[in-house]
Amino acid sequence: MRTLGELLGIGFMKLVQVFYRPVTRITRTYDTEATKVLKEGDVVLFRGKKTDVLSAGICYFTKSPYTHAEIYVGDGWSLGASLNGISLNDTLGSGKIKGMSSSAWLDIYRYRGGLNKTQERIVLGKAYQQIAKPYAIIDGVIGFPWPSRAKLAHRGAYAAFGCSEFVSFCFEKAGVPLSPNAPPLVAPADLGQSPQLEYVCSVYNGKLRTDKRQFANKHDPETQPGKWHWLSRLLVNWFIKPTSVRDEFYASLHEMYERTQSQK
């Protein structure tokens, strides 16, 4: 049974899709250094910027540089949930984030040991099945910092998705869950810190970068420049920090990740 807030959120995002339509098919292919290395089913994590209010807030909550997650589907394209719903995105091929003047910096992770053909088919199949479903604005934005939103979690039919919820959902359906935290209580940080994923490379402006491995899961001054946006600091310090208990969860998540790394 959906809450009124969820129903209103889904309705609002469907209205957004009328004016900001999702891309539902690959319109061109890209052949770059990055596409030669990437494999279908790779997890793409976008780095945030402190100068952006929403990005700065997510980075602060989760103690992570990542604010968005998608699944690579080939030919320079990935699938993910954003304001226009589940949509194809050519940032990996073109190197540009639509609607933003800055260049795109992304870190690529792969399921440890690689997905087998069956798992890959299920992950991509589930991803394509969700195309055009609306963005879960209530789950993804308003409810995120508070674990009590588990009471709002829908387990039957997924009518709307947040970005990390979408990625986690597709892998879970293939029998290879990425996070101990179940959808929709999943953020990009959960995926970046997942012991089931290993870092492959970074992609900047569509070009492959292998010299940034040391910055995986860390805030990189080069890609997250600038001072805190005043509104970001205000929201975090005066509203979210006093009321959110996500800090405790992410502290334990980082401890688990560090233990995994030390055992390699």
C-alpha positions in Angstrom: 0.0 0.0 0.0 1.6 3.3 -1.1 1.5 6.4 1.0 -0.1 9.6 -0.2 3.4 11.1 -0.4 4.7 8.4 -2.7 1.7 8.6 -5.0 2.1 12.4 -5.2 5.8 12.0 -5.9 5.3 9.5 -8.7 2.5 11.6 -10.2 4.8 14.7 -10.1 7.7 12.9 -11.8 5.5 11.5 -14.5 4.5 15.1 -15.2 8.2 16.0 -15.4 8.6 13.3 -18.0 6.1 15.0 -20.3 8.5 17.9 -20.7 11.8 16.0 -20.1 11.4 12.8 -21.9 13.6 9.7 -21.1 15.9 8.4 -23.8 14.5 4.9 -24.5 16.9 3.7 -27.2 20.5 4.0 -28.2 20.7 6.6 -31.0 24.4 6.3 -31.8 27.4 4.3 -30.7 30.7 5.6 -29.3 34.2 4.1 -29.8 36.6 5.6 -27.2 39.4 4.5 -24.9 36.8 4.0 -22.2 34.4 1.8 -24.2 37.3 -0.6 -25.0 37.8 -1.3 -21.3 34.2 -1.2 -20.0 32.0 -4.3 -19.9 28.2 -4.5 -19.9 27.0 -4.7 -16.3 29.7 -2.4 -14.9 28.5 0.0 -12.2 29.1 3.7 -13.0 29.5 6.1 -10.0 29.3 9.8 -10.7 31.3 12.2 -8.5 29.6 15.2 -6.9 30.6 18.7 -6.4 30.6 20.7 -3.2 29.3 23.8 -5.1 26.1 21.9 -5.9 23.5 21.9 -3.1 22.1 18.4 -3.6 25.5 16.8 -4.4 27.2 18.4 -1.4 24.4 17.1 0.9 24.6 13.6 -0.4 28.4 13.5 -0.1 28.1 14.8 3.5 25.5 12.3 4.5 27.3 9.3 3.1 30.9 10.3 3.7 31.5 9.5 0.0 32.4 11.4 -3.2 29.6 9.7 -5.1 26.1 11.2 -5.7 24.7 9.1 -8.6 24.9 5.5 -9.9 24.1 3.9 -13.3 24.6 0.5 -15.1 26.8 0.4 -18.2 24.9 -1.2 -21.1 27.5 -0.9 -23.9 28.4 1.4 -26.9 29.2 4.3 -24.5 25.7 4.3 -22.9 24.5 3.6 -19.4 21.1 3.2 -17.8 20.1 5.1 -14.7 17.3 6.9 -12.8 17.3 10.7 -12.9 14.7 13.4 -13.1 13.4 12.0 -16.4 13.0 8.5 -14.9 14.9 5.4 -16.1 16.7 6.7 -19.1 19.7 5.9 -21.4 22.6 8.3 -20.8 25.6 8.8 -23.2 27.9 10.6 -20.7 30.4 7.8 -20.9 30.6 8.1 -24.6 30.3 11.8 -25.1 32.0 12.9 -21.8 29.4 15.5 -21.1 26.7 15.7 -18.4 23.6 17.2 -20.0 22.6 20.5 -18.5 25.9 21.0 -16.8 28.8 23.1 -18.1 31.5 21.1 -16.2 33.1 18.0 -17.4 32.1 14.6 -16.2 34.2 12.5 -13.8 33.1 8.9 -13.2 34.5 5.9 -11.4 33.8 2.5 -12.9 33.4 -0.6 -10.7 32.9 -4.2 -11.7 31.4 -7.2 -10.0 34.3 -9.0 -8.3 35.4 -11.9 -10.6 33.0 -10.7 -13.3 29.4 -11.5 -14.0 28.7 -14.8 -15.8 26.5 -14.7 -18.9 23.3 -15.6 -17.1 23.9 -12.9 -14.4 24.8 -10.3 -17.0 21.7 -11.1 -19.0 19.4 -10.8 -16.0 21.0 -7.5 -14.8 20.7 -5.9 -18.2 17.3 -7.4 -18.8 15.9 -6.1 -15.6 17.5 -2.7 -16.3 15.9 -2.4 -19.8 12.5 -3.5 -18.4 12.4 -0.4 -16.1 13.0 2.2 -18.9 10.7 5.2 -18.6 9.6 4.4 -15.0 9.6 7.7 -13.1 12.2 8.9 -10.6 11.3 8.2 -6.9 11.5 11.8 -5.7 10.1 10.9 -2.3 12.5 7.9 -1.7 15.5 9.5 -3.5 15.4 13.0 -2.1 13.1 13.6 0.8 13.3 10.4 2.7 16.9 9.4 2.1 18.6 10.5 5.3 16.3 8.7 7.6 16.3 4.9 7.9 12.8 5.0 9.3 11.7 5.4 5.6 12.0 1.6 5.5 8.4 1.7 6.6 7.7 3.4 3.2 9.7 0.8 1.2 7.7 -0.9 -1.5 8.6 -4.5 -2.0 6.0 -5.7 -4.6 6.1 -3.7 -7.8 8.7 -0.9 -8.3 6.7 1.9 -9.8 9.5 4.4 -9.4 13.2 4.3 -8.7 16.1 6.3 -7.1 19.4 5.9 -8.8 21.1 3.5 -6.4 17.8 1.7 -5.7 17.6 1.0 -9.5 21.2 -0.4 -9.7 20.8 -2.5 -6.5 17.4 -3.8 -7.7 18.8 -5.1 -11.0 21.8 -6.9 -9.4 19.6 -8.3 -6.6 17.3 -9.9 -9.2 20.3 -11.6 -10.7 21.1 -13.2 -7.3 24.2 -11.0 -6.8 23.2 -8.3 -4.2 25.7 -5.5 -3.9 24.9 -4.1 -0.5 23.8 -5.4 2.9 21.3 -2.6 2.8 18.2 -3.6 0.8 16.6 -1.3 -1.8 15.4 1.4 -1.5 17.6 2.1 1.4 20.7 2.3 -0.8 22.8 5.3 -1.7 25.8 5.6 -4.1 28.1 5.2 -1.2 26.8 1.7 -0.5 27.8 0.7 -4.0 31.2 2.4 -3.9 32.0 0.7 -0.6 30.5 -2.7 -1.6 33.0 -5.6 -1.1 31.3 -7.2 -4.1 32.6 -4.5 -6.5 36.2 -3.8 -7.5 37.5 -0.5 -9.0 38.3 -0.7 -12.7 39.1 2.8 -13.9 38.0 6.4 -14.0 36.6 8.2 -17.0 37.0 11.9 -17.5 35.5 13.8 -20.4 35.0 10.4 -22.1 38.7 9.5 -21.8 40.1 6.7 -19.8 42.1 7.5 -16.6 43.9 4.9 -14.7 45.9 7.2 -12.5 43.0 8.0 -10.1 42.8 4.6 -8.4 44.0 6.2 -5.1 41.0 8.5 -5.2 38.4 5.8 -5.4 35.9 6.4 -2.6 37.8 9.5 -1.6 37.0 13.2 -2.1 39.3 14.4 -4.9 39.9 18.2 -4.8 40.4 18.1 -8.6 37.0 16.7 -9.3 35.0 18.1 -6.3 36.3 21.7 -6.3 35.1 24.8 -4.6 33.8 25.8 -1.2 30.6 24.6 0.3 27.6 26.2 -1.2 26.1 28.3 1.6 22.7 26.6 1.3 24.3 23.2 1.4 26.0 24.0 4.7 22.9 25.6 6.1 20.7 22.5 5.3 23.3 20.0 6.5 24.3 21.7 9.8 21.0 23.1 10.9 18.5 20.6 9.7 19.8 17.2 8.4 22.8 16.6 10.7 20.8 16.9 13.9 18.0 14.7 12.7 19.7 12.1 10.6 21.2 8.8 11.9 22.8 7.9 8.6 26.2 8.8 10.0 26.2 5.7 12.2 25.3 3.4 9.3 28.0 4.8 7.0 30.6 4.7 9.7 30.1 0.9 10.0 30.0 0.6 6.2 33.4 2.2 5.9 34.8 0.0 8.7 33.6 -3.1 6.8 35.1 -1.8 3.6 38.5 -1.1 5.2 38.6 -4.6 6.7 37.9 -6.0 3.3 40.7 -4.0 1.7 43.2 -5.0 4.5 42.6 -8.7 3.8 43.6 -8.5 0.2 
